[in-house]
Amino acid sequence: MVSPARCALFIHGVACDHSVWARPAAALAARGWQVLAPDLPGHGGGVAPAPASVQTAADWALAQLPPTGPVALIGHSWGSLIALEAAARLGPRASHLALLGTASPMRVAPALLDLAASAPEEALARIIRYAHSLPEDSPPAQQQLAMGLRVLRANPAQPLLLQGLQACDRYQGAEAALAALACRLLFLTGSHDRMTPPAAAAALIAQARATGLAVQAHELPTGHDIEGEAPAQTLALLLSFLAA
């Protein structure tokens, strides 16, 4: 009987889409993985309502998976919380969990939430300026801004930015989810990240190590957009981690 192919599920962050994962998704597919890098509901221009909580998004993520076989979950920012919650529910099928730009709690400033409600495109531009360690006119920053505007404008009827930020801010289940894991863990943080600084992930990393899980933690010289600012380093670390 042929064993199911290893599956990798990539989960993007707030006001993003599948394109943020183009490079690692292609690399894993070339190595024989079954790769899933979907847009979260509402983020690809579809009519499905966007998830309003980490838990709802995790339910959706689990529904995308094949019925059997090991699963590696890779998530960035909001996507890291969704991946963590989904991995905890997946139980022994979760083989690897990579959390990029994660934090617990992942609090969002009230002023930013207010701006996301009243002027989402202005809030997005502010996030891009704040999130990157590179200049505002650098290609990674400009590419992320263009992607975010494309996502928001494809579904103007839904408050995508506000809902995603609120979901991050309200999620309180990271420690409980981590306690339910039995998989390998990778944490990637950005030393210049002002949204989810390395210190905000320190408690989760310490908890994972205290439980005896196989844990890798790397701090890259980036802002919050880890895979955008350091694509080669991010890819190398992901491939090494997933090969174990």
Summary of the structure (lengths in Angstrom):
residues: 244
radius of gyration: 16.6
end to end distance: 23.5
largest distance: 56.3
contacts: 848
relative contact order: 0.17
helix: 50%
strand: 14%
